[in-house]
Amino acid sequence: MSKEICAKTIRFSGKTYQIGQAIEIDDADEVTRLKDLGALVVDAVAETETTNDSEDEPATLDQIVDAIGRLDEDGLNKDGSPSVTAVRDLLGDLTVEGSAIKEAVEYIALQNKED
């Protein structure tokens, strides 16, 4: 188990962690991945704190739609679709699934069609 400090707001294992908050991670690969994303302070050790349960809700459709709207060209795949990683980074939520992003894209298309 690794104790780390968040370098930016992230969602991990269904909880939201704020900048400077401690997080316990069991999987060494996850530690490496989160450090590569810039989500953890390198070589930090701290006591774990709990987060407010009201913040532990999954990202909503509106939040995902908003994040997609803020993506620049670097946040898009070659086919023009939103990158899952880019959306996760914008939301600070590592639990956002590709299916939720696909649903948001379909919602945006429907809204544009109605306009």
C-alpha positions in Angstrom: 0.0 0.0 0.0 1.2 3.5 -0.9 0.3 6.7 0.8 0.4 9.7 -1.6 -0.6 13.3 -1.7 -2.9 14.7 -4.5 -1.3 17.3 -6.7 -4.6 18.2 -8.3 -8.3 17.3 -7.6 -9.0 13.8 -8.8 -11.7 11.1 -8.4 -10.2 7.7 -7.5 -12.1 4.6 -6.4 -15.4 6.5 -6.2 -14.0 9.3 -4.0 -13.0 12.8 -4.7 -9.6 13.9 -3.4 -8.6 17.6 -3.3 -5.2 19.1 -3.8 -3.0 18.3 -0.8 -5.2 15.5 0.5 -3.8 12.1 1.3 -4.8 9.0 -0.7 -4.0 5.4 -0.1 -3.5 3.2 -3.2 -3.1 -0.5 -3.1 -2.0 -1.0 -6.7 1.6 0.0 -7.7 0.5 0.4 -11.3 -2.2 2.9 -10.3 0.4 4.9 -8.3 2.6 5.1 -11.4 -0.4 6.0 -13.7 -1.6 8.7 -11.3 1.9 10.2 -11.0 2.3 10.1 -14.8 -1.0 12.1 -15.0 0.4 14.6 -12.6 -2.3 13.7 -10.1 0.1 12.8 -7.2 3.0 14.6 -5.6 6.1 12.5 -6.3 7.5 10.7 -3.2 5.0 12.1 -0.8 3.9 10.3 2.3 0.9 11.4 4.5 -1.8 10.2 6.7 -5.0 9.3 4.8 -8.0 11.5 5.2 -11.6 10.8 4.3 -13.6 12.9 1.9 -17.2 14.2 2.2 -19.6 11.5 1.0 -21.6 14.1 -0.9 -18.6 14.6 -3.2 -18.4 10.8 -3.9 -21.1 10.9 -6.6 -20.1 9.9 -10.1 -19.7 12.7 -12.7 -23.1 13.7 -14.1 -24.0 13.9 -17.8 -24.0 17.7 -17.6 -20.5 17.7 -16.1 -19.2 15.4 -18.8 -21.0 17.5 -21.5 -19.3 20.6 -20.1 -15.9 18.9 -20.0 -16.3 17.9 -23.7 -17.2 21.5 -24.5 -13.9 22.7 -23.0 -11.7 20.2 -24.8 -9.1 21.7 -27.3 -7.7 19.8 -30.3 -5.2 18.0 -28.0 -8.2 16.5 -26.1 -9.6 14.8 -29.2 -8.8 11.5 -30.8 -7.8 11.3 -34.5 -11.4 10.6 -35.5 -12.5 13.8 -33.6 -14.1 12.0 -30.7 -13.3 13.1 -27.1 -10.4 11.4 -25.5 -11.4 9.5 -22.4 -8.1 10.5 -20.7 -8.7 14.2 -21.6 -12.2 14.2 -20.2 -11.0 12.4 -17.0 -8.3 15.0 -16.6 -10.7 17.9 -17.0 -13.1 16.5 -14.5 -10.4 15.2 -12.2 -12.4 12.0 -12.2 -10.6 8.8 -13.1 -13.8 6.7 -12.9 -15.4 8.3 -16.0 -16.0 5.5 -18.5 -15.9 5.7 -22.2 -19.6 4.7 -22.3 -20.5 7.8 -20.3 -18.6 10.0 -22.7 -20.3 8.3 -25.7 -23.7 9.0 -24.0 -22.6 12.7 -23.6 -21.6 12.9 -27.2 -24.9 11.5 -28.3 -26.7 14.0 -26.0 -24.8 16.9 -27.6 -25.6 15.6 -31.1 -29.3 15.4 -30.2 -29.2 18.9 -28.7 -27.5 20.3 -31.8 -30.1 18.6 -34.0 -33.0 20.2 -32.1 -31.4 23.7 -32.5 
